[in-house]
Amino acid sequence: MLRTLLTPRWLGFTALAVVAVALCLIAAWWQYQRTQDQLIVERAAAAELAAYPDVVTGSDLPLDVLGREVRLDGEFVPEARSFVRTRTNDSGEAGFWVVDGVRLNDGRTVPLLQGWVDDPSAAPKPEVTNLASSTLGRVQPDENFYRDAPITPDEPLVTITSSGLATQWPSNANIAPGYVTATSPNPDFERIRPVFGADPDVPFPLQNALYSLQWIVFAGLVLFVWFRGLRIASRLPEQPNETAQ
């Protein structure tokens, strides 16, 4: 068998098998990491209510913060308002999301997704809206689609991003990372369902775990086919180099 393995043909087969197994194991590890990330997000969604400054302390949003329920204590910044276009409500009607800035005691301005309106003129002015004291919501990351969408100081945005809000809000706003989707009742807006891990009581996300196991099985299958082929090839009789004249 060793003699067969050392032939150029089987050295090539072995190299291909090693690459295939490595790719399968990398894919399995990636799915495993996705499983762990999903568990972290689901635990965050089930965590107890906390004040926003106690949860978001830096310039980034770690996974264990996404979907966390927080309380915003501050006041609205009248000049910090943006609209996000082409968004639908639960009835499928196209309209706008309303994002206002809430200034905290530490000087940061937190983007607060107030809700949905059918037209920007239907949203009450921030200065006549009640203070954001004790507004509840869920922490969300910047939206990551349509990265090349145009951003102008006056037109509605396509996505909620820190860069887009910074273009439309005062230069000294000191915008906090991500945004918060309001969950407190507000008759002026239709509620937006926040994005967070679903069904936190599930002990682990079964789908991603099975995907990880599937790639390990594929790696084992590659090794089985390689070893089986090598055994068969090593048992074949050697062919003569020349035909007797």
N, C-alpha and C positions, 0 to 999 in steps of 0.2 A: 504493500500500500504506500509506503514511504517513497519507493522508487517512482510510482505513478504520480504522487503528489509533487515531486520535484521536476516533472516534465514541464516545458514552457506552457503547454495547454492548460495544465491544472494549476500552475502558478497564477495564470490569468483568471481562471475560475475562482481561485481562492481570494484573490484581490477583490473581485467583484462581490463575493460573498461578505467579505469584511466590511466593504463600503455599505452594502445593503443593511447589514446588521447594525452598523453604527448609526445610519439614518433612522432606522426603526427605534433604536434606543433614545436618540435625541428627540424624536417625536413623542415617545412615551414620557420622557422627562418634561417636555413642554406641556403636555396634557396634565401631568401631575401638578405642575406649577399653577396651571389655570384652576385646577381643583382647589388648591390651597388659597389662591387669590379669591375665589368665589366664597370660600368659607369665611375669610376675613371680612368681606363685604357684608355677608349675611349676618355675621355676629355684630357688625357695626349697626346694621339696621335694627337689630333687636336690643341694642344698648339703651340704657336709661337716658332720659332727657338731661341735657347739660347746657350751660351757658355757652354761647358761641366762642368767646375768648378762651374758655377752658378747653375747647376741643380743637380749634384751629389756631395754632400758636406761631406758625412760621409762614414762609412764602410758598409752601407746597401743600398739597393735599394727599397725605398717605392713604393707603387702602383702608386702614381701620377707621377712617373718618367719613368715607363716602357713604351716603345714606343715613348718617347719624342724625337723630332728631335733636335740634338745638333751639335755644331761645335767644332772640335778638332784642337787646335793650339799647335803644338809641333813638335817633330822630332822622327823618327823611331829609335828604339834601335836595332842595327844589330844582337845582340845575342838573342833577344826576338822574336822568330818565332816558330810557331807550325803548324802542319798539322792535320786536322781532317778527318779520313778516312771514306770510304763507304758513301759518300754523292752524291746525284744526282743533275744534273742541270735541267733546264726546259725541255730539250729534253729526260730526263730519263737516261742519261749516268752517269755511276758511276765514281767518281773521288774524289777530296780532297778539303776541305775548307782550306783557308790560313788565319791564325791569326797572326798578327804582333802587337808588343808593341809600343805604342806612348807615349813618355815621355813628360809630361806637365811641365809648369814652376814651379808648386808646388811640383814637385818631384815624383808624382804618374805616374805609367805606365798603360795606358788604353789599354786593349785588343781590337784590331780593326779587325773585320772580313772583310778581303779585298774582298773575292769573291771565285769563284770556278775555279779549274784547273783540267785537266785530269790526270796530273802527277806532283809530286812535282818538278821535274826538269824543268817544264814549268813555274814555278813562278820566276820572277826576284828577284835577291838578294835585301834585304832591303836597303843595303848601296848604291845601284845604283837607287833606287826608289826615286822620288821626296819627299821632306819634306812633312809631314802631315799637313802643315799649311792650315787652312780653309777646311779640309776634313769634309764633312757632313755625318751624320749617325743617326741611331735610337738606343736608349739605350735598351739593352736586359738583362734579368736575366741569371744566369748560367743555363745550360741545366740540367734537373733533372731526366733523364732516364739513365739506365745502370749504376747505382751508384757503382756497384761492378766491373766495367770494369777495367782491368789492366792498370796501368800507368807506363811507363818507361821513362827515360830521353831522349831516341833517337827515339823511335817508334811513328808513328802517334797516336793521341788521338782518342778515340771513341766519347767523348762529350767535349763541352767547359765548363770547370769549373775552378774556381780559384785555386783549389788544383792541378789539372792537369797541368795548365800553370806554377804554382810555381815550379813544379818538373822539368820543361824543361827550364825555364828562369833563368836569373841571380838571385842570392839570395838577392841582394839589389834592385830588380826591384820595390818593393812597389806597387804590383798589385792592381788596383782599382777594386771594385766589379762589377760583370757582365761583359758585353762586349758591343761594339758598332758595329752594322752592317752598313758598308759603303753604302751610297747612291750616293756619287759623282761619275761621270763617270770616269772609269779607263779602258783603252783598254787592260791592262795586265790580267784582270780577268773578268769572267762572274759574273754579279751581283747576289746577294742573296736577295731574298725578305725578308725584316724584318718582325718580328712578332709584331703586335700591334692591338689594338681594331679596328674592321671593322665598317664602316658606322657610324662615330661619330655623324651624324645629327639625328639619331634615338633618340627620347626623352628618351626611356628606353629600355633595352633588354627584349623584350616581352616574349621570351621563358622561361627564368628563373622566370619572374614575374608570368606567368601562372602556372608554377610548384609550386610556393609558394602558390598560391590560391588553387591549386588542393589538397595540403596536408591539408589546412584548411577545405575544403569540406569533405575530408575523416574523419577528426576529428568530424565534425558535424554529419556525417553518423553514426559513432560509437555511439555517444550520442543518436541519434534517435533510433537506434536498441536496445540499452540498455533500454531506457525509454519505448519503445513500448513493449519489452518483459516483463518488470516489471509490466506494466499495465495489460497485458494479464494474467500474473501469479497471480496477486492479485485478479482477478475476478474468478479464478477457485475455485470450491467448495472444501472444505477440505476433505481429505480421512480419513475414520475411522481408528483408530489405530489397532483395532482387529475386527475380524469377529465374529458376535454373534454366540454362540454355541447353 
